[in-house]
């Protein structure tokens, strides 16, 4: 009975994290604190942001984008959402399937 409770709590935690932390759209944070959401694409001079997705892109200069510090280096404050990440992963379909099958096999073996 305890193992069922632990699995349900793990599932509830996964649902909570996905529902509160995973974003559907990309976000870009500007130096003035404003956050732009939509489809964020790198361009020659910075980024193009489309919000909503069917609107004309808004050009944002790289110098206007806030920077975040990770591991001693600064990177642009751009967070890619589920749509963009899904598009990138769709090109790696075989690898994604292999990872999912491996995780399912691991769950079955350790059950």
C-alpha positions as CSV (number, residue, x, y, z in Angstrom):
1,X,0.0,0.0,0.0
2,X,2.8,2.4,0.8
3,X,4.4,1.9,-2.7
4,X,1.1,2.9,-4.3
5,X,1.0,6.1,-2.1
6,X,4.6,7.0,-3.0
7,X,3.8,6.5,-6.7
8,X,0.7,8.7,-6.5
9,X,2.7,11.4,-4.7
10,X,5.4,11.3,-7.3
11,X,2.8,11.6,-10.1
12,X,1.2,14.5,-8.3
13,X,4.6,16.2,-8.0
14,X,5.2,15.7,-11.7
15,X,1.8,17.2,-12.6
16,X,2.4,20.2,-10.3
17,X,5.8,20.9,-11.8
18,X,4.6,20.6,-15.4
19,X,1.5,22.7,-14.8
20,X,3.4,25.5,-12.9
21,X,6.9,25.6,-14.5
22,X,6.5,24.6,-18.1
23,X,5.5,27.4,-20.4
24,X,3.8,27.0,-23.7
25,X,5.3,30.2,-25.3
26,X,8.8,31.5,-25.3
27,X,9.7,34.5,-23.1
28,X,12.3,37.2,-23.5
29,X,13.2,39.5,-20.6
30,X,14.3,43.1,-21.4
31,X,16.7,45.2,-19.3
32,X,13.9,47.4,-18.2
33,X,12.2,44.4,-16.6
34,X,9.5,43.9,-19.2
35,X,8.8,40.3,-20.3
36,X,7.7,39.6,-23.9
37,X,5.9,36.3,-24.6
38,X,5.3,34.6,-27.9
39,X,7.5,33.1,-30.6
40,X,11.1,34.2,-29.9
41,X,13.7,33.7,-32.8
42,X,17.3,34.8,-32.9
43,X,18.0,37.4,-35.7
44,X,21.1,39.1,-37.0
45,X,20.7,42.1,-34.7
46,X,19.1,40.4,-31.7
47,X,15.7,38.7,-31.5
48,X,12.4,38.8,-33.3
49,X,9.4,38.3,-31.1
50,X,5.9,37.4,-32.4
51,X,3.1,37.8,-30.0
52,X,0.6,36.6,-30.9
53,X,2.1,34.0,-33.1
54,X,0.4,35.3,-36.3
55,X,1.4,38.9,-35.8
56,X,4.3,40.7,-37.5
57,X,7.6,40.1,-35.7
58,X,8.9,42.8,-33.3
59,X,12.6,43.4,-33.6
60,X,14.5,43.5,-30.3
61,X,18.1,44.6,-30.3
62,X,20.5,42.3,-28.4
63,X,21.6,45.3,-26.3
64,X,18.1,45.6,-24.9
65,X,17.9,42.0,-23.7
66,X,18.6,41.3,-20.0
67,X,21.5,39.0,-19.2
68,X,21.6,36.2,-16.7
69,X,24.7,34.8,-15.1
70,X,25.2,31.0,-15.2
71,X,28.5,29.3,-14.4
72,X,30.6,32.4,-14.7
73,X,29.2,33.5,-18.1
74,X,26.4,35.7,-19.1
75,X,23.6,34.6,-21.5
76,X,20.5,36.3,-22.8
77,X,17.4,36.0,-20.7
78,X,15.4,33.9,-23.2
79,X,13.4,31.0,-22.0
80,X,12.1,28.7,-24.8
81,X,8.7,27.3,-24.3
82,X,7.2,23.9,-25.0
83,X,6.3,24.7,-28.6
84,X,9.9,25.6,-29.5
85,X,11.4,22.7,-27.6
86,X,8.9,20.3,-29.1
87,X,9.8,21.5,-32.6
88,X,13.5,21.0,-31.9
89,X,12.9,17.5,-30.4
90,X,10.7,16.5,-33.4
91,X,13.9,16.4,-35.5
92,X,15.4,13.9,-33.1
93,X,12.4,11.5,-33.0
94,X,14.4,8.3,-32.8
95,X,16.4,9.6,-29.8
96,X,13.2,10.7,-28.0
97,X,11.6,7.4,-28.5
98,X,14.7,5.5,-27.3
99,X,14.8,7.7,-24.1
100,X,11.0,7.2,-23.4
101,X,11.2,3.4,-24.0
102,X,14.3,3.3,-21.7
103,X,12.5,5.2,-18.9
104,X,9.4,2.9,-19.2
105,X,11.6,-0.2,-19.1
106,X,13.4,1.2,-16.0
107,X,10.0,1.9,-14.3
108,X,8.8,-1.7,-15.0
109,X,12.1,-3.3,-13.9
110,X,12.1,-1.4,-10.6
111,X,8.4,-1.9,-9.8
